[in-house]
Amino acid sequence: MIDADASRRDGHHHTGHPVGSRPGVELLGRADELELIDSLLAGRGHACPGLILRGDPGVGKTALLDVAAARAEAAGTRVLRASGVAFETEIGLSALHQLIYPLSDLVDRLVGHHRDVLRHVLGLGAGSSHDPLVVSTAVRALLREAAAERPLLVLIDDVPWIDRASATVLGFSVRRIGDDPITFLAAARIDADCIFDQAGLPEREIGPLAEPQAATLLDARYPDLAPPVRRRLLAEAAGIPLALRELPASLTDRLRRGQDPLPAHLPLNRRLMAALAAEIQALPAPTRTLLLLAALEADGRMATIRAAAQDSMDVDDLTPARQANLIRVDMSADVVSFRYPLIRSAIVQLSSQRERRTAHLALAAALTDDPSRRAWHLAAAATGPDEVAARALEEAAKAAWQRGALPRAATRALDDATISDQRHGASAAVAALIRAGELSPHAADRCRRLVEAAFLANMTGQFDQVPRLLAAAGQAQDSPTGLIFAVTAYLLTAVEGDVDAAHQLLARALDDVGEAPGPNDWDAYGILFTLLLVGIYGARPEPWELLNSALTRFAPQTVTPFRLCYDAFVDPARTAGTVREGLARAFAALPADAAPWQILPLAYAAVGVDALSDYRRVVRRMVEHERDGGAITMVTAGLLLLCIDSYHRGQWDEAEDLAREGLDLAAAHGYHLLEGQHRVHLAYLAAGRGNVELARTLDEITTWAAPRRVGMTQASAGHTRTLMALGQGDYEGAHAHATQVNPAGDPNTGVPGRWTLLDLVEAAVRTGRTAQARANVAAAQQAGIDRISTRTALITAGAAALAADDEQAGPLFEAALSLPEADRWPFEQARIQLAYGQRLRRTRDTARARSQLRAALATLERLGARPWATRARNELRATGIATVAGPDVGVALTAQERQIATLAATGLTNKQVGQRLHLSHRTVGGHLHRIFPKLGITSRAALRDALETITPGGDEHAP
């Protein structure tokens, strides 16, 4: 009978059917091993009658035995099975009893002395113990008797734990199989002693799964893991199937969703501990002590371990752990590392609280030259209030805040569940401040530290923790009320979108921080940054005025990012040149390990003057560094700003991917303010591509934003509705929406108002409001919108050409298209080329019209701007140039688009496609919305036929 528990013990994955349900069952990533087993069972090309599978605990050896058993039974082979267990190693012949008991009905067929000894072994009759040779020959006879009826497969699992008497008998039998139809298949751990070694059986090492197979296995069982959690689990499991199955099961729902930080040492459940504990517990006590020091000091420096061990033990005591293949020591680097990350967790989990405390104190004493790591060890060792440890942690948190990161080893030092194994400044600082608050002997210190933790918890997206931390902080003399107001205002802004209430709280906060706050103080930065967000997303003068007033209380050089933002959003026509120069200096001055809160205000300012493309690399690096448990709210905002820049530069596919990634993060963490902004920008992309259905999701967004007076979201939605109406040819509707964002005659220099001028003028011209269109252009020029950036210069010049009469239009169009960097803004450039071509065709300048229309069509088709591309195509046709709509050989699918389309064509849902390709369902949906126009189809049902029309390999060049 197949041991179902054994299958679960190894935790392997198979494709669609229970193990043993059919002969053809496949294990993920084990095709070569299964082919070898099939060959062994068939007796093909094997001089030896068996095989030993070698592998680390949990790697899937038992699962391979299960499949061998299932396939053998399906072929009519009888299967006998025994498994070694630690507690039976001292019980003689216990494994043999387990193996041959199913053959007890054949015992009476044997000759007398063989029958008697086996009845005694099986407990079926009286008798006395016999010589091992007698038992061995009796078992050999019994196996031959069974094999005479039908072929026999003998499976031995966990061979090193087989009792010695049974191992001797089985080794005897293996060496004497001869021509009998008997096959032995055994499983043993790497480097473990095995009786079958002496029998001469060949071995096959079973290694961990490769990363793609490991990811597939994890995603199949836990498809909804938060991306940072998924990456951490894949790294810790290191391809071990049992770990991939059991590690997520050991986590709470909140941990799996990424709502709470993962602990430094992941908890191991009973199955994982059973696989790892035995070898650790068998080590000498001095070795286990050194391993605990190595497990708690994650960089593995031998110098630190030696210093912590002092003279109480010899570092050579690590030799047994090396011999057991638990660790490796790099002598040249003088570093010890664990064979698998989970060994570290098992060592910590097997230790007592007292042992851990002693180890942390020893490490703290050894790390006097590293205050941050020393602080974590002191805090981990503390059993009650301890101001020394609390102050050390607070200083470490401030260092992380200013530097943007803590040493990875420092965040490993605490094994408390609140401490996250992250290298990021924000998450490490939150954990440090929470623990510092817990250790604070005085109420005022506890209050201050927990409020500071709440402020940073806002940055890490742990919004649900903020009220709890503020409540735990309580009230004390000298409470940091300014920071409390700032924390609450940020929460109101980010989660509730209540920018008015946030503005009022921030005004009170400024009254409480004193006349000359330091720019690096938690409260000062918290107030300034939250005021900046309220100003940008509230899009009203009052918050900006309050920010401007607040900035006057600081030395100008200490608040440069905030001043640049103020100028870029409030007074860009006058200050844009100064802002660009300031951005160049500020970005150049950033340290290599710049914190996200140093980068993001500069990124906002750069977007305000259309200059982010010059600094994308810095923002992208911040996003990549912080996305796994760092300053998540800043990652979400960074993705939004990158999305806006990608859209303006004509990288619409990239913009959509960034917006969907940001939306997933914002939705997962409850960041409703930026969730709305990401949705708006996805809708804007949809409007540009003519996807009216997706663009209409704006109603839901504005229903949320309007009562909260989130002006930026409302204006962005109006901008999107304007573009959607223009694409549909609804110029009257476009004019109505445009004038809500950018009132006629009163040009809006804010964002996105300054970007809507071309839309407003086109809608006015198309609806016969030519005089109004010209007035709008004149007002925009007088307001200096063209001075903000090369993009606004192109928009303003294009609008002027659109509004001009036929005699003046030509030179104005030529001037607009000749502006510096006009090709840097492809959508605006193509729209101006389209309008120019239409004007030229109308005035019967056909040759020049064709040139402009061809250029416009090429760009618009590349962007996927279908309504405008259709218009350009129709205009070209009117000049006598035939064009072909629908799928174009020049419009290729990228490799990822082809994968998605192929899977969707089989009937898989977006979620199922995403699970296969490790993408969110939103990202899959976004790709399909781009794929349909490229293929000239409107539904999934048409995918299969459309894909067949594409030349094989024709998309290999696509980016």
N, C-alpha and C positions, 0 to 999 in steps of 0.2 A: 504494500500500500504506500502511496506517496505521502510523505510527511508534509502536510500543508503548512505546519508551523515553520518548517525549515525554509519553505519558500518565502514566507513573510519575514523570517529572520534575515535573509540576505536582501530583501527589499528590492528585488529587481523588477523591471517593467517588461511587459510583453505587449504585443499588438492585438488588442481587441478581444482576446479569449482567455479564460482562466488557464493557468499552467496545467498541462496534462489533458486539456480538453480535446486536443487533436494532434495527430502526429506531426503536422507541419508548423506547430507553434514556434514563433520566433522571439528571441530575446533581443532587445534593443542594443545594437552595436556589437553583437556577438556572432556574426555570421561565420567567421573563420572557425571559432571554437565549436559551433554547432556542426559545421561540416566535418570537423575532426571527429566529433562524437559519432556522427552518422557512419563515418568510415570505420570507426572502431566497432560499432555494433554490427556492421555488415561483414566484419572480418577482412576488410580490403587493405592489403599492403601492410599488415602489422604482424611482425614476428612475435611481438610480446602480446600477452593476452589482456593487457590492461593499460591504464593511464592514470597519472596523478595530476590533479589540477592544483596549482599553487597560486595563492593570492592573499592579499591583506584582508582583514576582517571586513565583512560587509560588501566585498567587491562583486559578489554574485556567484560564488562557487556553488552554493546550495541550489540556486535557481538553475544552474546548468545541470546539476544532478537531477532536479525535478523533471527537466525536459528530457533528459536521457531516459528516465524511468517511464515517462509517458510514451515516448516513441518506442521503447522496447516492448512495453505491454501491448501497444497497438499492433506490433509485429508478431505477437504471440509469445514473447519471451517472458519467463517468470522473473520477477524482480525481488531481490532480498536487500534489506537496507538496515544499516546501523549507524548511529551517530554517537561520537564521543562527547561526554559531558564531564566537567571538572569534578563534580562530587562523587562520580563513580570510578574514578581512576584507581582507587584503592580497593575496589571490589573485584576480585579475580573472576575473569570470564563473564563479566556483566555485559560487555558489548557483544560477545559471542552469543550469549543467551538471546539478546535482542535480535540478532541476525538470523539465527537458525530456528527460532521458535515457530515461525510459519511452516517449517518442514517437519514438525513433530509427528505428523501422521505417517511419515516415511521411515521413522526411526526403527519401527518393529521389523522392517524388511532387512535390516542389516544383520550381520553375523553377531553371535552372542556378545563377545567382549566389546564390539563397537556399539551395539545396542545398549548395553548396560551403562557404559560410560556416558553416553549421550543422554540417557534417561536421567542419570544423576545430574548432569550439567543443566538440564532443562527443568529439574525439580519434579520429574514425573515418577520417580521411584527411588527406593533406598539404594544406597551404594556408598562407596568410599572414593576419596580423591584418587586420581590416577596420574601417572607420569605424563608430562606435557607431550611426549612423543605419542603416547596412546591416544590422548585427546585429539591431537593433530591428525593422526591417521583416521580416527573415527569421523572427524569433520570432513576430511578429504573424501571418505567413502560416502558420506551423506550427500555432499555436493554432486558427486558423480551420479548417485542414484537419482537426484532431482534432475540433473542435466540429461539423463537418459530419456526422460519423458518429453522435455522441451528445453530449448536453450535457456541459459541462466545468466542474469546480470546481477552482480554483487556490488552494491554502492556503500561506500564507507565515508561518512562525513566527519570532519573535525578529527582527523586521524591522531594528532598529538595527544588528544584527551582519551584515546582508547586505552583501557587498562592493559598492563604489560602482558598478562597471560593471554588475553584475547588477541593482542597484536602478534604474539609469537605464533599462535595457531594459524592466524590468517596469513602471515608471512610464509609459513610452511606450505599452506594450500596454494598460494599464488605461484610459488616456485615449482609446483608439481601438477599444473593443470594439464600439460601435454596437449593432446588433440581433442580433449573434451570441449563441448560448446559452452564454455564458461568465460565470462568477461568481468574483469574487475575495473571499477572506476572509483577513485578515491579523491578526497579534497583535503588539503592541508594548508596551513598558513605559510607564508614566505619564511624560509630559513628555519622552520620548526623541524625538530627531529621526527623522522617518520620511519616506521618499521619496513615500509615498502621500498625505501631507498635501497635496502640490502637485497630486495627481491629483484632489482634490476628493471623496475617499471619505468617507462619514459615519463617525462614531466612536461606540462604546459603551464606557463605563467599567465594568470588572468590579471590584466592590469585595469586601472580605472577607466571609465568611459571617457572618450574624447569630449571636448567642450560642446560641440553641437548636439551629440547624443545626450549628454548630461542635461543640457538646457531643455531638450525635447521631453525628457523624462520628468523633470521638475514642472514644466509648464502643463504637461498632461494631467498631473495630479493637483497642481495648485496654479490655475491659470490667472488668478486675480492678485498675485503678489505685487506689492508696490515695487517699481523698478529698482530702487536702492536695496530693498530687502532681497529681491531676486538675485541681484549681483553678489550681495554678501553671502547668501546661502550657496550659490554656485562656487564661490571661492573657498568657503569653509568645507564644503562637501568634497571638493577636489576630485569629482568624478566617481565617488563611491556610491553605488546605487542605494544601499541601505540608508546612508546619510541623506541623500536626496529625497528619500521618502519620509524619513522620520524627523529630520530637523524642523521642517515647517509645522509638523504636528505638535512639536514641543513648544511652539510659540502661541501667544494669545492672538485673537483676531486683530486687536489694535496693533500689535507688533507686526503681523503679516501685512496689514494695510499701510504701515509706515507712520501711523499716528503717534506711536511711542518709539523712542530710540532703541535700537537693539542693544542688548547688554554686551559688555566687553567680551565675555565668554558665553557662548550660546549654551542654553540648557540642553542637556542630553537626557532623553527618556530611557526607560528600562532596557529597551532593545539595543540602543546604541551603547549604553554603559556595559551591557553584557558582552558586546563585541570588543570593547576596548579595555575593560577594567582588569581582566585576568592577568595580562602581561605586565601591567603597571603594578598591580598588587604583589606580583611575584618578585619584584625587584627588592634589593636590600634597602633598609630604612635610610641610610645616608644618600643613596642614589635618588630616592623619592624626594628627599629634602632639596637636593640640588635641582631636580626637575621642576619642583614647585617654584623655586627662585627664577628659573628660566621661563616658566610659563607666565609668571606675573610681570616679568621685565621683557617686554615684547621684542626689543631690538636684538636680544640674544647675545649681547656683548659679554664675552667670557671675563673681561676685566671687571665688569660690574658684579658678575656672579661670584668671582673669586673674592672681591672685596666684601660682598654680603656674607659669604660663607666664613670669612675670617680664618681662624686657625682651627675651627672645630671639625673640619673635614677636609679631605683631599679632593681636588677637582677630578682626579683619576677615578673617583667614585662614579663618574658618569659612564665609565666603560661598560657596565652591565646594560645600560640603556642603549648604548651604541650597538652592542652585540644583539640585543633584542630588536634592533632595527626601528627603534622609536625616535631616535634623533640622529642628526648628522653634525659633525663638528668640522668647520672649515678652518684648518690650522693656519692658513695664510692670513685670513681676515680675523681670526680669533673670535669666531661667532658660532653659536650653537643654534640649530634650527630643528623644528619637529618634522618628522616624515609627513604627517598630515596635520592640518590646523586643528582638527577635532581632538587630537591627542592632548593638546594644550588644555582644551576645555575639560577633558576627562580628568586630567591631573588635578586641576583646580577643584572640580566637583568631588573628587575622592578625598580631598584634604579636609581636615577639620577647621572650624572657625579659628581655633587657637593657632593651628599651624599656619594659616594664611596671615593672621595678624603678626606672628613672629617673622614671617618672611617679608611682609611689607615694611616692618620696622628695620629689618636688616638692609633692605634695598634703599630705604630712605637714608640710612646712615652712610650708604655707599655712594649716594648721588648728591653730595654737597655741592658739586660743581654744576648741577642742573636743577635750578629751583622749580621749574614747572613739573618735571617728573617726580622730584622729591615731594612736592605738595600732594600729588595724587596718592603716593604711597603713605604719607602721613595720614591723609584723610581716610584711606582704606583701613588703616590700623586703629583709628580712633574708635573708642567704645562709648564715648559720651562727649559732652561739650568740650571743645578744645580750640581755644582762640589762636594758638600757634598754627594749627593745621588750617583753620578757617581763613586766617589772614594770608597764608601761603596760597591757598586755592583762589582767593579773590585776586591776588596779584597775578596768578597764572591766567585767570579769566581776562583781566585787563590786557595782559600781554597778547592773548589770543585775539582780543577785540582790535587792538592796534595793529597787529601783524597779519591777521587773517588766517592764522593756522597755529595749531599746537603740534609739537612733535607727536608722531603716531604712537610712539611708545608711551608717552605720557597719558594718552587716553585709554591705554590698555590697563593702566595700573590698578584701577578700581574694579573689583568684580561685583560691585553692587548693581542691581538691575537698572538703576537710573543712569548708569554711565554707558555712553555709546562709544563703540569702537569706530570713531571717525577721526580723520585728520583735520577737519574743518574747524575754524575758529569759533563760529557761532554755536554749533551744537556742543562743542567741548566746553565753551564758556558757560552755556546754560547749565550743563551738568556740574561744572565746578562751582557755580554760584549757588545752585540748589543745595549741594552738599555743604558748602561754606555756611549757608543759612542754618542748616540742620545742626552744625557744630558750634554755632555762635552762642557763647555764654550770656551775652547781653541782648536784651530785646531790641534796642535800637539798631545794633549791628545785624541782627537776624532780619529785621524789617527791611533795612536798606539792601541787603544782599538778595533777598527773595524778590524785591521789586525790580532790581537790576536783572535778575533771572527772568522775570516776566517780560521785561522789555526785549531781551534777546530771544525769548520764546516766540514773540511776535515775528522776529526775523526768520526763525527756523520753521515757521508755519505751524507751530504747536499752539494754535489759537485756543483750543479747548483747555490747555493747561494754564493760560494766563489768568482767568478768574480764580482758579484754585490757588495759584501762587500769590495773587494779591490778597486773597482771603487768609492764607497761611501767614502772610507778612503781618497782618493786623495793624494796629496803630501803636506807635511809640513816640516818645519825645524825640524831636528832630527827625520825624518821618520825612522821607524825600517826596513831599507832596507834588512838587513840580514834575518829577519823573512818573509818579502815579497818574497824574493827569495826562502826561504824554503817552503812557502805556495804554490807558483807557481810550484816548483819542485815536491811537493807531488801530486798536481793535475795532472801534466804531467805524473807522474809515475802511479798513481792509475787508472786514466781515459784513458789517451792516450797510456800508455805503452812506452812512449818516454824516456827510461832510459838514453840515451846519453845526451839529452838536460837537463834533470834533474841533471845529474852529473855536467855539466858545470855551471848550476845555483848554485848548492850547493858549488862549489869551490869559486864562487863569494860571496856567503853568509858567508862563513867562514872568508873571508877577512874583513867583516863588523861588526863582533860581538865583536871585541876587543881581546886582548891577554889573558884575564883571565875571560871568561864568567862563570857565576854561573850555575851549572848543572840543577837547577830548573827553569832557565829562559825559557820563551816561545821560544825564538829564538834558544837558545842552544839545547834544547830538540828537537825542530822541525827539525833542521839541522841533528842532530845525528840519529834520528829515520828515517828520509827520506833517509839519506845515507845508513843506514842499509838495507832498502828495496831495494834500487838501487843495493847495493852489492849482496844481495841474489838473486834477480830476474834478474839482469843484468848478473850475473855469469861471470864477467870479473875482472882482477886484479885491474884496475885503481880505481874504486869506493872503493874497500877494502883498497887500499893504502891511499886514501884520508881520509877514516874513521880512519885508524890507526894513521895517522898524526894528525887528529883532537883530538883523545883521549889523546894524549900526552899533550894537553893544560889543562887538568883537573887533579885534584887529583885522583889517581887510584880508591880509594874507592867510589868516587862519580859517576863513570861510569861503575861499575862492570857488569851490564847486557850487555852493548854494547861490552865490552872487552871479555866476555864469548862467545858472538855470533861470534865475529871476530875469536877467537881461534877455535871454533867448526866448522866453515865453511872454514877457510883459512888454518889452520895448525893443523888439528885434530889428525894426527898420533903422533905428539910430545906432544900435550897439552890435549888430551882427559881425562886423569886421573885428571888433574888439573881442567878441566872444570866441571867434575862430582862433585868434591869436592866443587867447587865454587857454583854450582847450589844447592847443598844440603844446604849450608849456606844461600844463597840468598833467597831461597824459605822459609826456616825456619824463616828468619828475616822479611818476609812480614807481614805488619799489617793485622788485620782482615778485614779492609775496604780498602785493597790495590786497587789502581786505575788500570784500564786495561793497561795503558801505563807503569806501573811498572811490570806487569805480562808478557805481550806479548814478549818482547825481551828475557826474560828468557825461555819462551816456545820455541821460535825459537832455542835457544842454546841447549835446551834439545832434540829437534828433531834431531839436528845436530850430537848428540852422542847417538841416539837411547835410550834416557832416559825419554821421556815424560810420559811414563806409570806410573812413580813414582810420577808424579805431575798432573795427569789428573784431579783430584778432584778440584784443584785450578783453572785450566783453564776452566773446565766445569762450575764452580761457576761464574766465570767472564762472560762467555757466557750467562748464564741464567740471570744474573743481568743486563747486558747491552743490551740485544736483543730488549727490548721494548723502543726504542728511545734513547739509550745510545750511546756508542762509537761503532757504527755499523761496521765501517771498521775493528776494532779490533775483533769484534765478528766474522766477515766473515773470517778473518785470523785465529782466534782461532779454528773455525770449520774445516778449512783446516788442521791445525796441528793435531787436534784430529782425523780427518779422516786418515791421514798418519799413526798415531800411531795405530789406530784400525786395519788398513790393516796389518801392520807388526805383530801385535799380533794375527792375524788370526780371527778377528771379522769382517768379510767382509760385512755382512748385516749391521752392525752398521756403518761401514765405508761408505757404500753407502748412508745410510740415512743422515749422517753428510755432505757428499759432496753435496747431493741434497738440503739440507737446506741451506748450504753456497752458492750454486749456485743461489738459489731463491733470497737470500738477495743481493748478488753481482749484479745480473741482475736488480733487482728492483731499486738499487741505482746508477747504472751506473759504478760500480767498475770493469772495464773491465780486469784489470790485474789479479785480483783474480778470476774473472769469468772464464778466460782461464785456470787457475790452477785447479779450481774445475772440469772443463770439462775434463781436462787431467786425473785427478785421477778417474773420473767416467769411462773414456775410459780404463784406466789401470785395473780397477776392471773388466770391460767387457772383456778385453783381457785374464785375468786370468781365467775367466769363459767360454771362448770360444765364446763369443758373438761378432763375427767378424763385424757384421753390425754396432753395437754401437761403437765399437772401431775405425771404419773408420771415425768417426766425427773428427778425428785428423787433417784431411786435412784443415778443416775450421779454426781450432785453429792455426795451424802453418802458414797458410796464413796471419793471423793477427800478429803473433809473429815475423816471420822472418824479415820483413822489419824494425821492431822496435828494433831488436836485443835483444829481451827478452830471454836471454840465458837459464834461468831456464825452461821456458815453452818449448823451443825447445828441450832441453835435456830430459825433462820429456816425451815429445811426442816420441822422439827416443827410450827411454826406453820402452814405451808402444808398439811401433811397434816391437821392439825386442821380447817382451813377446808374442805378438800376433803371430808373425812368428814362434816362438818356439812351441807354442800350435798347430799350423797347420802343423808342421813338415817341415816348409820351413826354413831349417837350413842355407842355403846360404843367404837368405834374412835376417835372424836373425843376421848373422855375419856382413852383410853390415851395418845394423842399429846399432848394438852394437859398432862397431869400430868408428862410428860417435860420440857416446857418450863417449866412453872409448877407445881411440886409442890404437891399439896393441903395446905393448912394452913401452907405456907411460901412466902408470896408473893414472886415474883421482881420486884424493882424495876428490873432491867436491861432492855435492849432485846434481843429483842422481848418478854421475859417480861411486862412491865407491860401490854403491849397484848393479851395473850391471856386476861385475866381473864373477859371476857364469853363467850368461847368455852368456857372451862373450866366456868363456872357453867351455861351452857346445856346442855352435854353432861351435867353432873352431874344437873341437874333432869330432863332427858329420860330418863335411865337410872335414875330413882328414888332418886338420892343427894341428896335435898333437904337433909338435915342437913349433909352435907359441903359442899354448895353454899353454905349460909348461913355455915358456918365459914370458907369461902374468902373470902366477902365481908367478914366481920368482920376477918379477918386482913389483908386488903388495906387496909381502912379504917384499921386500927391502924398499918399500915406507912406510911400517908400517900400511897398511890398516887394518890388523888384530888386531891392538892395539886400534882402535877407539871405538869398542863396542863388546859385546858378539855376536851381530848379524853379524858384519863384520868379526869377528873371525870365525864364522860358515861358512859364505860365502867363505872366503879365504880357509879354510880347506877343504870344500866340493869341491871347484874348483881344489885344489891340488890333491884330490883323483880322480876326473874325468879325469884329465890329465895324471895320472900315468899309468905305464904299469901294467899288471895283477899281477905280483909278488909283487909289492909295493902297489897296490890299496887297498887290504883288510885292512891292518893296518891303512892306511890313512883314509879310510871310518870309521873304528871303532873309530879312534881318533877324527874325526870330530863330530860324533854322540855322543861322550862321553864328549864333551865340556860342561862347566858350562852353564846352562840356554839355552841349545840347544832347549828344548821343548818350550821355550818362543817365538820362531820364527817358527811357525808350517809350513808355506809354504816352506821356505828354507829347514827345516828339512825333510819334506815329499819328496821334490825333491831329496835330497841327499839319502834318503832311497830308492826311486825309482831307482836312478842310481846304487846304491849298489846292489839292488836286481837284476837288469838287468845284472850287471857284474857277480854276483854269479850264475845266471842261465846259463850264457854263459860258465862259467867254471864248470858247472854241479854240483855245490853245492846246490842242489835243496831244501833241508830242510831249510837251512839258507836263501836262496832266498825267499822262501815263507814267512818266518817271516818278512823280511824287506818289501816285497811287500804288505802283509796284513796291516802292520802299515801305510805304505804310502797311500794305498787305503782308509783306514778309515778316515785319515785326509783330503785327497783330496776331498772325497765325502762330508765331513762335510763343507768344505770351498765352495763347489760348483765349484771347479777347474776341469771342465769336461774334457778338453783335457788330462790333466795329469792323471785324474782318469781312463779314458778310456785306456790310455797307461798301467797303473798299472794293470787294470783288464785283459788286453790282456796278459801281462807278467805272471800273475797268472795262466791264462788259459793254457799258454804254459808249466807251471810246473805241469799241471794235476789237477789244482783246478778249478772247475766250478764256475763261478760267473754270477750274473744276473744283466743286465743293466736295466735302466729305473727307474720308481718309486720304491723306496725301503721302506719297512715298517719301517726301521730305520731312514729314512729321513722324518721328520714330518713338516707339515705346522704350523707356529705360529698362534696364535689366530687372529692377524691382517692380516696375509697372507690369512687365510681362509675367513675372511670377504671380503677382496679385491677380491679374486678369485670368491667368490659366487656372488658378485655384477657384476663383469665383465662378468660372465657367462650368466647374464640376458640380455646382450647387451649394458650395459651402457658404455659410453666413459670414458677414464681416468679422464677427468675433472669432469664428473658427479659422478664418484666414489669418487673422492677427496672431492667434495662438501658434499657428504653424511657422510664422515668420517673425515672431517676437515683436509685433507691433500692436499698438492700441487699435481698437475697433474704429475709433475716430480717424486715425491716420489711414486705415484701409479705405474707409468711406471717402476720405478726401482724395486719395489716389484714383478711386473709381470715377469720381466726378470729373477728374482730369482725363481719364482714359476714354470715357464715352465719347466726348467730342473728337478726340484724336482718331477714333475708329469710325466716327460718323454714325454712332448708334445712340439709342436713348434708354436701353434697358439691359438688364443682366441676361435676359433670354437670348439676346442677339450676340453675346460675347463669343460663344464657340465659333459661329460662322465667321464673325469678323476677324478672329485670330487666325483662322485658316487662310485668310486673304493676304496676310502679311508674309513677305518673303522670309523664309527661315534664315536666321542670323542677321537679318536686316537691321536689327536694333542694337547690335553688339557695340556699335560706336557711341551709342547714346550715353550721356553722362549719368 
